Amino acid sequence: MNKLKIAYITSEKKGDIHHWSGSSYNIYKNLKKASGKVIWYSTSNPLLYKFLFFLEKFLHFFWI
């Protein structure tokens, strides 16, 4: 069985278990347990934030 590669995008820094009572961290931990390979991306990175913003606008323009 092939394991999935999952990109997990969140507004917190990786492993910050104090934010939202550790919800994001626990989601990451369970995804990692289920799939084996999880890549954590934080939207605190300005380039990623801009990319996601423009992607949302692009998808909204063409699909709605």
PQR file of N, CA, C, O and H, with PARSE charges and radii, in Angstrom:
ATOM      1  N   MET A   1       0.839  -1.179   0.000 -0.4000 1.5000
ATOM      2  CA  MET A   1       0.000   0.000   0.000 -0.0000 2.0000
ATOM      3  C   MET A   1       0.885   1.243   0.000  0.5500 1.7000
ATOM      4  O   MET A   1       1.762   1.379   0.852 -0.5500 1.4000
ATOM      5  N   ASN A   2       0.659   2.150  -0.951 -0.4000 1.5000
ATOM      6  CA  ASN A   2       1.421   3.391  -1.001 -0.0000 2.0000
ATOM      7  C   ASN A   2       0.917   4.371   0.047  0.5500 1.7000
ATOM      8  O   ASN A   2      -0.285   4.547   0.244 -0.5500 1.4000
ATOM      9  H   ASN A   2      -0.054   2.039  -1.643  0.4000 1.0000
ATOM     10  N   LYS A   3       1.863   4.994   0.702 -0.4000 1.5000
ATOM     11  CA  LYS A   3       1.511   6.024   1.672 -0.0000 2.0000
ATOM     12  C   LYS A   3       1.279   7.338   0.931  0.5500 1.7000
ATOM     13  O   LYS A   3       1.946   7.627  -0.062 -0.5500 1.4000
ATOM     14  H   LYS A   3       2.840   4.851   0.542  0.4000 1.0000
ATOM     15  N   LEU A   4       0.335   8.123   1.420 -0.4000 1.5000
ATOM     16  CA  LEU A   4       0.050   9.426   0.834 -0.0000 2.0000
ATOM     17  C   LEU A   4       1.080  10.445   1.298  0.5500 1.7000
ATOM     18  O   LEU A   4       1.624  10.350   2.398 -0.5500 1.4000
ATOM     19  H   LEU A   4      -0.207   7.888   2.227  0.4000 1.0000
ATOM     20  N   LYS A   5       1.336  11.424   0.432 -0.4000 1.5000
ATOM     21  CA  LYS A   5       2.133  12.581   0.826 -0.0000 2.0000
ATOM     22  C   LYS A   5       1.151  13.730   1.004  0.5500 1.7000
ATOM     23  O   LYS A   5       0.435  14.091   0.070 -0.5500 1.4000
ATOM     24  H   LYS A   5       0.895  11.502  -0.462  0.4000 1.0000
ATOM     25  N   ILE A   6       1.119  14.299   2.194 -0.4000 1.5000
ATOM     26  CA  ILE A   6       0.136  15.323   2.523 -0.0000 2.0000
ATOM     27  C   ILE A   6       0.849  16.638   2.826  0.5500 1.7000
ATOM     28  O   ILE A   6       1.835  16.669   3.563 -0.5500 1.4000
ATOM     29  H   ILE A   6       1.700  14.006   2.953  0.4000 1.0000
ATOM     30  N   ALA A   7       0.334  17.725   2.245 -0.4000 1.5000
ATOM     31  CA  ALA A   7       0.805  19.064   2.591 -0.0000 2.0000
ATOM     32  C   ALA A   7      -0.198  19.643   3.586  0.5500 1.7000
ATOM     33  O   ALA A   7      -1.388  19.753   3.292 -0.5500 1.4000
ATOM     34  H   ALA A   7      -0.467  17.700   1.647  0.4000 1.0000
ATOM     35  N   TYR A   8       0.288  20.005   4.744 -0.4000 1.5000
ATOM     36  CA  TYR A   8      -0.559  20.556   5.794 -0.0000 2.0000
ATOM     37  C   TYR A   8      -0.248  22.039   5.919  0.5500 1.7000
ATOM     38  O   TYR A   8       0.863  22.416   6.292 -0.5500 1.4000
ATOM     39  H   TYR A   8       1.255  19.916   4.983  0.4000 1.0000
ATOM     40  N   ILE A   9      -1.234  22.886   5.606 -0.4000 1.5000
ATOM     41  CA  ILE A   9      -1.048  24.334   5.625 -0.0000 2.0000
ATOM     42  C   ILE A   9      -1.788  24.912   6.823  0.5500 1.7000
ATOM     43  O   ILE A   9      -2.986  24.687   6.999 -0.5500 1.4000
ATOM     44  H   ILE A   9      -2.136  22.580   5.303  0.4000 1.0000
ATOM     45  N   THR A  10      -1.061  25.653   7.636 -0.4000 1.5000
ATOM     46  CA  THR A  10      -1.631  26.234   8.838 -0.0000 2.0000
ATOM     47  C   THR A  10      -1.006  27.601   9.097  0.5500 1.7000
ATOM     48  O   THR A  10       0.029  27.933   8.519 -0.5500 1.4000
ATOM     49  H   THR A  10      -0.089  25.835   7.493  0.4000 1.0000
ATOM     50  N   SER A  11      -1.620  28.376   9.947 -0.4000 1.5000
ATOM     51  CA  SER A  11      -1.096  29.706  10.246 -0.0000 2.0000
ATOM     52  C   SER A  11      -0.050  29.685  11.358  0.5500 1.7000
ATOM     53  O   SER A  11       0.614  30.694  11.595 -0.5500 1.4000
ATOM     54  H   SER A  11      -2.461  28.106  10.417  0.4000 1.0000
ATOM     55  N   GLU A  12       0.106  28.564  12.035 -0.4000 1.5000
ATOM     56  CA  GLU A  12       1.074  28.463  13.115 -0.0000 2.0000
ATOM     57  C   GLU A  12       2.404  27.930  12.609  0.5500 1.7000
ATOM     58  O   GLU A  12       2.490  27.332  11.537 -0.5500 1.4000
ATOM     59  H   GLU A  12      -0.434  27.744  11.842  0.4000 1.0000
ATOM     60  N   LYS A  13       3.434  28.161  13.404 -0.4000 1.5000
ATOM     61  CA  LYS A  13       4.738  27.590  13.096 -0.0000 2.0000
ATOM     62  C   LYS A  13       4.704  26.107  13.457  0.5500 1.7000
ATOM     63  O   LYS A  13       3.919  25.677  14.302 -0.5500 1.4000
ATOM     64  H   LYS A  13       3.365  28.648  14.275  0.4000 1.0000
ATOM     65  N   LYS A  14       5.563  25.338  12.804 -0.4000 1.5000
ATOM     66  CA  LYS A  14       5.580  23.894  13.018 -0.0000 2.0000
ATOM     67  C   LYS A  14       5.854  23.557  14.486  0.5500 1.7000
ATOM     68  O   LYS A  14       6.794  24.066  15.095 -0.5500 1.4000
ATOM     69  H   LYS A  14       6.201  25.687  12.117  0.4000 1.0000
ATOM     70  N   GLY A  15       5.017  22.697  15.023 -0.4000 1.5000
ATOM     71  CA  GLY A  15       5.222  22.201  16.372 -0.0000 2.0000
ATOM     72  C   GLY A  15       4.819  23.151  17.481  0.5500 1.7000
ATOM     73  O   GLY A  15       5.137  22.898  18.643 -0.5500 1.4000
ATOM     74  H   GLY A  15       4.253  22.283  14.528  0.4000 1.0000
ATOM     75  N   ASP A  16       4.128  24.239  17.161 -0.4000 1.5000
ATOM     76  CA  ASP A  16       3.698  25.185  18.202 -0.0000 2.0000
ATOM     77  C   ASP A  16       2.456  24.612  18.882  0.5500 1.7000
ATOM     78  O   ASP A  16       1.328  24.905  18.485 -0.5500 1.4000
ATOM     79  H   ASP A  16       3.870  24.445  16.217  0.4000 1.0000
ATOM     80  N   ILE A  17       2.678  23.792  19.914 -0.4000 1.5000
ATOM     81  CA  ILE A  17       1.561  23.094  20.562 -0.0000 2.0000
ATOM     82  C   ILE A  17       0.797  23.985  21.526  0.5500 1.7000
ATOM     83  O   ILE A  17      -0.205  23.555  22.098 -0.5500 1.4000
ATOM     84  H   ILE A  17       3.595  23.555  20.236  0.4000 1.0000
ATOM     85  N   HIS A  18       1.252  25.223  21.719 -0.4000 1.5000
ATOM     86  CA  HIS A  18       0.565  26.132  22.632 -0.0000 2.0000
ATOM     87  C   HIS A  18      -0.548  26.914  21.941  0.5500 1.7000
ATOM     88  O   HIS A  18      -1.422  27.469  22.606 -0.5500 1.4000
ATOM     89  H   HIS A  18       2.066  25.572  21.255  0.4000 1.0000
ATOM     90  N   HIS A  19      -0.518  26.960  20.626 -0.4000 1.5000
ATOM     91  CA  HIS A  19      -1.528  27.708  19.885 -0.0000 2.0000
ATOM     92  C   HIS A  19      -2.787  26.858  19.730  0.5500 1.7000
ATOM     93  O   HIS A  19      -2.697  25.680  19.384 -0.5500 1.4000
ATOM     94  H   HIS A  19       0.192  26.510  20.086  0.4000 1.0000
ATOM     95  N   TRP A  20      -3.921  27.422  19.974 -0.4000 1.5000
ATOM     96  CA  TRP A  20      -5.218  26.732  19.882 -0.0000 2.0000
ATOM     97  C   TRP A  20      -5.230  25.431  20.686  0.5500 1.7000
ATOM     98  O   TRP A  20      -5.805  24.429  20.263 -0.5500 1.4000
ATOM     99  H   TRP A  20      -3.995  28.379  20.255  0.4000 1.0000
ATOM    100  N   SER A  21      -4.605  25.467  21.814 -0.4000 1.5000
ATOM    101  CA  SER A  21      -4.553  24.311  22.719 -0.0000 2.0000
ATOM    102  C   SER A  21      -3.969  23.077  22.047  0.5500 1.7000
ATOM    103  O   SER A  21      -4.289  21.949  22.423 -0.5500 1.4000
ATOM    104  H   SER A  21      -4.137  26.282  22.157  0.4000 1.0000
ATOM    105  N   GLY A  22      -3.124  23.289  21.065 -0.4000 1.5000
ATOM    106  CA  GLY A  22      -2.447  22.173  20.413 -0.0000 2.0000
ATOM    107  C   GLY A  22      -3.255  21.508  19.328  0.5500 1.7000
ATOM    108  O   GLY A  22      -2.875  20.427  18.876 -0.5500 1.4000
ATOM    109  H   GLY A  22      -2.864  24.205  20.760  0.4000 1.0000
ATOM    110  N   SER A  23      -4.358  22.100  18.883 -0.4000 1.5000
ATOM    111  CA  SER A  23      -5.209  21.473  17.867 -0.0000 2.0000
ATOM    112  C   SER A  23      -4.455  21.219  16.573  0.5500 1.7000
ATOM    113  O   SER A  23      -4.510  20.118  16.026 -0.5500 1.4000
ATOM    114  H   SER A  23      -4.667  22.977  19.250  0.4000 1.0000
ATOM    115  N   SER A  24      -3.751  22.232  16.081 -0.4000 1.5000
ATOM    116  CA  SER A  24      -3.010  22.072  14.830 -0.0000 2.0000
ATOM    117  C   SER A  24      -1.931  21.014  14.966  0.5500 1.7000
ATOM    118  O   SER A  24      -1.706  20.219  14.053 -0.5500 1.4000
ATOM    119  H   SER A  24      -3.706  23.126  16.526  0.4000 1.0000
ATOM    120  N   TYR A  25      -1.273  21.010  16.102 -0.4000 1.5000
ATOM    121  CA  TYR A  25      -0.228  20.015  16.341 -0.0000 2.0000
ATOM    122  C   TYR A  25      -0.800  18.603  16.371  0.5500 1.7000
ATOM    123  O   TYR A  25      -0.200  17.682  15.816 -0.5500 1.4000
ATOM    124  H   TYR A  25      -1.456  21.656  16.843  0.4000 1.0000
ATOM    125  N   ASN A  26      -1.947  18.424  17.008 -0.4000 1.5000
ATOM    126  CA  ASN A  26      -2.556  17.095  17.075 -0.0000 2.0000
ATOM    127  C   ASN A  26      -3.066  16.634  15.710  0.5500 1.7000
ATOM    128  O   ASN A  26      -2.995  15.447  15.393 -0.5500 1.4000
ATOM    129  H   ASN A  26      -2.434  19.172  17.458  0.4000 1.0000
ATOM    130  N   ILE A  27      -3.579  17.564  14.901 -0.4000 1.5000
ATOM    131  CA  ILE A  27      -3.995  17.212  13.541 -0.0000 2.0000
ATOM    132  C   ILE A  27      -2.778  16.737  12.759  0.5500 1.7000
ATOM    133  O   ILE A  27      -2.827  15.716  12.074 -0.5500 1.4000
ATOM    134  H   ILE A  27      -3.637  18.528  15.159  0.4000 1.0000
ATOM    135  N   TYR A  28      -1.685  17.489  12.869 -0.4000 1.5000
ATOM    136  CA  TYR A  28      -0.441  17.113  12.189 -0.0000 2.0000
ATOM    137  C   TYR A  28       0.036  15.731  12.633  0.5500 1.7000
ATOM    138  O   TYR A  28       0.409  14.896  11.809 -0.5500 1.4000
ATOM    139  H   TYR A  28      -1.646  18.318  13.427  0.4000 1.0000
ATOM    140  N   LYS A  29       0.019  15.502  13.942 -0.4000 1.5000
ATOM    141  CA  LYS A  29       0.483  14.227  14.495 -0.0000 2.0000
ATOM    142  C   LYS A  29      -0.356  13.062  13.976  0.5500 1.7000
ATOM    143  O   LYS A  29       0.190  12.016  13.625 -0.5500 1.4000
ATOM    144  H   LYS A  29      -0.284  16.180  14.612  0.4000 1.0000
ATOM    145  N   ASN A  30      -1.684  13.233  13.923 -0.4000 1.5000
ATOM    146  CA  ASN A  30      -2.557  12.157  13.457 -0.0000 2.0000
ATOM    147  C   ASN A  30      -2.448  11.935  11.957  0.5500 1.7000
ATOM    148  O   ASN A  30      -2.519  10.798  11.492 -0.5500 1.4000
ATOM    149  H   ASN A  30      -2.128  14.082  14.208  0.4000 1.0000
ATOM    150  N   LEU A  31      -2.275  13.021  11.188 -0.4000 1.5000
ATOM    151  CA  LEU A  31      -2.048  12.856   9.752 -0.0000 2.0000
ATOM    152  C   LEU A  31      -0.756  12.096   9.498  0.5500 1.7000
ATOM    153  O   LEU A  31      -0.695  11.227   8.628 -0.5500 1.4000
ATOM    154  H   LEU A  31      -2.218  13.945  11.566  0.4000 1.0000
ATOM    155  N   LYS A  32       0.273  12.430  10.261 -0.4000 1.5000
ATOM    156  CA  LYS A  32       1.560  11.756  10.117 -0.0000 2.0000
ATOM    157  C   LYS A  32       1.447  10.275  10.469  0.5500 1.7000
ATOM    158  O   LYS A  32       2.051   9.425   9.815 -0.5500 1.4000
ATOM    159  H   LYS A  32       0.224  13.136  10.968  0.4000 1.0000
ATOM    160  N   LYS A  33       0.672   9.977  11.503 -0.4000 1.5000
ATOM    161  CA  LYS A  33       0.486   8.580  11.904 -0.0000 2.0000
ATOM    162  C   LYS A  33      -0.281   7.804  10.825  0.5500 1.7000
ATOM    163  O   LYS A  33       0.009   6.634  10.572 -0.5500 1.4000
ATOM    164  H   LYS A  33       0.181  10.668  12.034  0.4000 1.0000
ATOM    165  N   ALA A  34      -1.256   8.460  10.195 -0.4000 1.5000
ATOM    166  CA  ALA A  34      -2.085   7.792   9.198 -0.0000 2.0000
ATOM    167  C   ALA A  34      -1.396   7.662   7.846  0.5500 1.7000
ATOM    168  O   ALA A  34      -1.563   6.655   7.158 -0.5500 1.4000
ATOM    169  H   ALA A  34      -1.491   9.410  10.401  0.4000 1.0000
ATOM    170  N   SER A  35      -0.618   8.679   7.459 -0.4000 1.5000
ATOM    171  CA  SER A  35      -0.065   8.656   6.108 -0.0000 2.0000
ATOM    172  C   SER A  35       1.438   8.431   6.067  0.5500 1.7000
ATOM    173  O   SER A  35       1.958   7.902   5.085 -0.5500 1.4000
ATOM    174  H   SER A  35      -0.482   9.497   8.018  0.4000 1.0000
ATOM    175  N   GLY A  36       2.131   8.821   7.105 -0.4000 1.5000
ATOM    176  CA  GLY A  36       3.572   8.632   7.135 -0.0000 2.0000
ATOM    177  C   GLY A  36       4.370   9.833   6.662  0.5500 1.7000
ATOM    178  O   GLY A  36       5.430  10.113   7.222 -0.5500 1.4000
ATOM    179  H   GLY A  36       1.709   9.251   7.903  0.4000 1.0000
ATOM    180  N   LYS A  37       3.898  10.557   5.647 -0.4000 1.5000
ATOM    181  CA  LYS A  37       4.652  11.690   5.098 -0.0000 2.0000
ATOM    182  C   LYS A  37       3.774  12.928   5.084  0.5500 1.7000
ATOM    183  O   LYS A  37       2.850  13.027   4.277 -0.5500 1.4000
ATOM    184  H   LYS A  37       3.037  10.330   5.193  0.4000 1.0000
ATOM    185  N   VAL A  38       4.060  13.886   5.982 -0.4000 1.5000
ATOM    186  CA  VAL A  38       3.317  15.140   6.055 -0.0000 2.0000
ATOM    187  C   VAL A  38       4.324  16.283   5.998  0.5500 1.7000
ATOM    188  O   VAL A  38       5.298  16.306   6.750 -0.5500 1.4000
ATOM    189  H   VAL A  38       4.811  13.805   6.637  0.4000 1.0000
ATOM    190  N   ILE A  39       4.077  17.223   5.099 -0.4000 1.5000
ATOM    191  CA  ILE A  39       4.920  18.403   4.990 -0.0000 2.0000
ATOM    192  C   ILE A  39       4.135  19.586   5.532  0.5500 1.7000
ATOM    193  O   ILE A  39       3.050  19.895   5.039 -0.5500 1.4000
ATOM    194  H   ILE A  39       3.286  17.204   4.489  0.4000 1.0000
ATOM    195  N   TRP A  40       4.681  20.250   6.547 -0.4000 1.5000
ATOM    196  CA  TRP A  40       4.012  21.340   7.225 -0.0000 2.0000
ATOM    197  C   TRP A  40       4.431  22.658   6.586  0.5500 1.7000
ATOM    198  O   TRP A  40       5.617  22.982   6.527 -0.5500 1.4000
ATOM    199  H   TRP A  40       5.563  20.000   6.948  0.4000 1.0000
ATOM    200  N   TYR A  41       3.444  23.416   6.107 -0.4000 1.5000
ATOM    201  CA  TYR A  41       3.696  24.751   5.573 -0.0000 2.0000
ATOM    202  C   TYR A  41       2.976  25.756   6.456  0.5500 1.7000
ATOM    203  O   TYR A  41       1.831  25.544   6.856 -0.5500 1.4000
ATOM    204  H   TYR A  41       2.480  23.153   6.155  0.4000 1.0000
ATOM    205  N   SER A  42       3.649  26.831   6.746 -0.4000 1.5000
ATOM    206  CA  SER A  42       3.062  27.873   7.580 -0.0000 2.0000
ATOM    207  C   SER A  42       2.766  29.097   6.727  0.5500 1.7000
ATOM    208  O   SER A  42       3.607  29.518   5.933 -0.5500 1.4000
ATOM    209  H   SER A  42       4.579  27.002   6.421  0.4000 1.0000
ATOM    210  N   THR A  43       1.570  29.675   6.885 -0.4000 1.5000
ATOM    211  CA  THR A  43       1.221  30.865   6.122 -0.0000 2.0000
ATOM    212  C   THR A  43       1.897  32.104   6.688  0.5500 1.7000
ATOM    213  O   THR A  43       1.681  33.207   6.185 -0.5500 1.4000
ATOM    214  H   THR A  43       0.887  29.333   7.530  0.4000 1.0000
ATOM    215  N   SER A  44       2.715  31.943   7.729 -0.4000 1.5000
ATOM    216  CA  SER A  44       3.488  33.080   8.203 -0.0000 2.0000
ATOM    217  C   SER A  44       4.603  33.404   7.206  0.5500 1.7000
ATOM    218  O   SER A  44       5.229  34.461   7.283 -0.5500 1.4000
ATOM    219  H   SER A  44       2.891  31.047   8.138  0.4000 1.0000
ATOM    220  N   ASN A  45       4.845  32.476   6.267 -0.4000 1.5000
ATOM    221  CA  ASN A  45       5.770  32.730   5.170 -0.0000 2.0000
ATOM    222  C   ASN A  45       5.070  33.665   4.186  0.5500 1.7000
ATOM    223  O   ASN A  45       4.039  33.286   3.629 -0.5500 1.4000
ATOM    224  H   ASN A  45       4.336  31.617   6.204  0.4000 1.0000
ATOM    225  N   PRO A  46       5.592  34.877   3.948 -0.5600 1.5000
ATOM    226  CA  PRO A  46       4.888  35.849   3.106  0.2800 2.0000
ATOM    227  C   PRO A  46       4.661  35.387   1.671  0.5500 1.7000
ATOM    228  O   PRO A  46       3.629  35.706   1.080 -0.5500 1.4000
ATOM    229  N   LEU A  47       5.604  34.644   1.102 -0.4000 1.5000
ATOM    230  CA  LEU A  47       5.429  34.170  -0.275 -0.0000 2.0000
ATOM    231  C   LEU A  47       4.303  33.148  -0.374  0.5500 1.7000
ATOM    232  O   LEU A  47       3.503  33.192  -1.308 -0.5500 1.4000
ATOM    233  H   LEU A  47       6.442  34.385   1.582  0.4000 1.0000
ATOM    234  N   LEU A  48       4.240  32.233   0.580 -0.4000 1.5000
ATOM    235  CA  LEU A  48       3.174  31.240   0.578 -0.0000 2.0000
ATOM    236  C   LEU A  48       1.829  31.910   0.800  0.5500 1.7000
ATOM    237  O   LEU A  48       0.843  31.532   0.167 -0.5500 1.4000
ATOM    238  H   LEU A  48       4.890  32.198   1.339  0.4000 1.0000
ATOM    239  N   TYR A  49       1.769  32.891   1.681 -0.4000 1.5000
ATOM    240  CA  TYR A  49       0.523  33.607   1.946 -0.0000 2.0000
ATOM    241  C   TYR A  49       0.023  34.311   0.687  0.5500 1.7000
ATOM    242  O   TYR A  49      -1.167  34.248   0.378 -0.5500 1.4000
ATOM    243  H   TYR A  49       2.570  33.198   2.195  0.4000 1.0000
ATOM    244  N   LYS A  50       0.914  34.979  -0.042 -0.4000 1.5000
ATOM    245  CA  LYS A  50       0.527  35.656  -1.285 -0.0000 2.0000
ATOM    246  C   LYS A  50       0.061  34.655  -2.331  0.5500 1.7000
ATOM    247  O   LYS A  50      -0.928  34.891  -3.025 -0.5500 1.4000
ATOM    248  H   LYS A  50       1.881  35.030   0.209  0.4000 1.0000
ATOM    249  N   PHE A  51       0.776  33.532  -2.447 -0.4000 1.5000
ATOM    250  CA  PHE A  51       0.392  32.513  -3.404 -0.0000 2.0000
ATOM    251  C   PHE A  51      -1.009  31.985  -3.106  0.5500 1.7000
ATOM    252  O   PHE A  51      -1.823  31.857  -4.020 -0.5500 1.4000
ATOM    253  H   PHE A  51       1.580  33.341  -1.884  0.4000 1.0000
ATOM    254  N   LEU A  52      -1.299  31.680  -1.857 -0.4000 1.5000
ATOM    255  CA  LEU A  52      -2.612  31.160  -1.486 -0.0000 2.0000
ATOM    256  C   LEU A  52      -3.701  32.198  -1.702  0.5500 1.7000
ATOM    257  O   LEU A  52      -4.815  31.855  -2.097 -0.5500 1.4000
ATOM    258  H   LEU A  52      -0.637  31.784  -1.114  0.4000 1.0000
ATOM    259  N   PHE A  53      -3.388  33.468  -1.447 -0.4000 1.5000
ATOM    260  CA  PHE A  53      -4.345  34.545  -1.662 -0.0000 2.0000
ATOM    261  C   PHE A  53      -4.717  34.639  -3.143  0.5500 1.7000
ATOM    262  O   PHE A  53      -5.899  34.694  -3.484 -0.5500 1.4000
ATOM    263  H   PHE A  53      -2.483  33.747  -1.126  0.4000 1.0000
ATOM    264  N   PHE A  54      -3.714  34.657  -4.022 -0.4000 1.5000
ATOM    265  CA  PHE A  54      -3.985  34.761  -5.456 -0.0000 2.0000
ATOM    266  C   PHE A  54      -4.626  33.490  -6.010  0.5500 1.7000
ATOM    267  O   PHE A  54      -5.438  33.560  -6.932 -0.5500 1.4000
ATOM    268  H   PHE A  54      -2.754  34.612  -3.746  0.4000 1.0000
ATOM    269  N   LEU A  55      -4.275  32.349  -5.467 -0.4000 1.5000
ATOM    270  CA  LEU A  55      -4.910  31.102  -5.887 -0.0000 2.0000
ATOM    271  C   LEU A  55      -6.396  31.125  -5.552  0.5500 1.7000
ATOM    272  O   LEU A  55      -7.224  30.714  -6.366 -0.5500 1.4000
ATOM    273  H   LEU A  55      -3.615  32.292  -4.717  0.4000 1.0000
ATOM    274  N   GLU A  56      -6.736  31.601  -4.366 -0.4000 1.5000
ATOM    275  CA  GLU A  56      -8.145  31.702  -3.974 -0.0000 2.0000
ATOM    276  C   GLU A  56      -8.903  32.642  -4.917  0.5500 1.7000
ATOM    277  O   GLU A  56     -10.012  32.326  -5.347 -0.5500 1.4000
ATOM    278  H   GLU A  56      -6.064  31.935  -3.705  0.4000 1.0000
ATOM    279  N   LYS A  57      -8.310  33.790  -5.236 -0.4000 1.5000
ATOM    280  CA  LYS A  57      -8.962  34.748  -6.143 -0.0000 2.0000
ATOM    281  C   LYS A  57      -9.123  34.153  -7.543  0.5500 1.7000
ATOM    282  O   LYS A  57     -10.163  34.328  -8.179 -0.5500 1.4000
ATOM    283  H   LYS A  57      -7.409  34.046  -4.886  0.4000 1.0000
ATOM    284  N   PHE A  58      -8.102  33.457  -8.018 -0.4000 1.5000
ATOM    285  CA  PHE A  58      -8.144  32.825  -9.330 -0.0000 2.0000
ATOM    286  C   PHE A  58      -9.254  31.778  -9.392  0.5500 1.7000
ATOM    287  O   PHE A  58     -10.047  31.766 -10.333 -0.5500 1.4000
ATOM    288  H   PHE A  58      -7.257  33.315  -7.502  0.4000 1.0000
ATOM    289  N   LEU A  59      -9.311  30.908  -8.399 -0.4000 1.5000
ATOM    290  CA  LEU A  59     -10.333  29.859  -8.382 -0.0000 2.0000
ATOM    291  C   LEU A  59     -11.728  30.463  -8.251  0.5500 1.7000
ATOM    292  O   LEU A  59     -12.674  29.996  -8.884 -0.5500 1.4000
ATOM    293  H   LEU A  59      -8.666  30.917  -7.634  0.4000 1.0000
ATOM    294  N   HIS A  60     -11.849  31.479  -7.446 -0.4000 1.5000
ATOM    295  CA  HIS A  60     -13.156  32.146  -7.282 -0.0000 2.0000
ATOM    296  C   HIS A  60     -13.618  32.765  -8.600  0.5500 1.7000
ATOM    297  O   HIS A  60     -14.796  32.681  -8.946 -0.5500 1.4000
ATOM    298  H   HIS A  60     -11.080  31.859  -6.931  0.4000 1.0000
ATOM    299  N   PHE A  61     -12.703  33.379  -9.326 -0.4000 1.5000
ATOM    300  CA  PHE A  61     -13.037  34.040 -10.590 -0.0000 2.0000
ATOM    301  C   PHE A  61     -13.500  33.039 -11.639  0.5500 1.7000
ATOM    302  O   PHE A  61     -14.452  33.314 -12.369 -0.5500 1.4000
ATOM    303  H   PHE A  61     -11.746  33.447  -9.045  0.4000 1.0000
ATOM    304  N   PHE A  62     -12.850  31.888 -11.729 -0.4000 1.5000
ATOM    305  CA  PHE A  62     -13.148  30.933 -12.788 -0.0000 2.0000
ATOM    306  C   PHE A  62     -14.231  29.915 -12.434  0.5500 1.7000
ATOM    307  O   PHE A  62     -14.833  29.332 -13.337 -0.5500 1.4000
ATOM    308  H   PHE A  62     -12.077  31.665 -11.136  0.4000 1.0000
ATOM    309  N   TRP A  63     -14.494  29.686 -11.160 -0.4000 1.5000
ATOM    310  CA  TRP A  63     -15.463  28.649 -10.807 -0.0000 2.0000
ATOM    311  C   TRP A  63     -16.758  29.198 -10.231  0.5500 1.7000
ATOM    312  O   TRP A  63     -17.687  28.427  -9.991 -0.5500 1.4000
ATOM    313  H   TRP A  63     -14.006  30.159 -10.426  0.4000 1.0000
ATOM    314  N   ILE A  64     -16.850  30.466 -10.006 -0.4000 1.5000
ATOM    315  CA  ILE A  64     -18.092  31.005  -9.442 -0.0000 2.0000
ATOM    316  C   ILE A  64     -18.614  32.120 -10.323  0.5500 1.7000
ATOM    317  O   ILE A  64     -19.653  32.708 -10.024 -0.5500 1.4000
ATOM    318  H   ILE A  64     -16.096  31.093 -10.200  0.4000 1.0000
TER
END
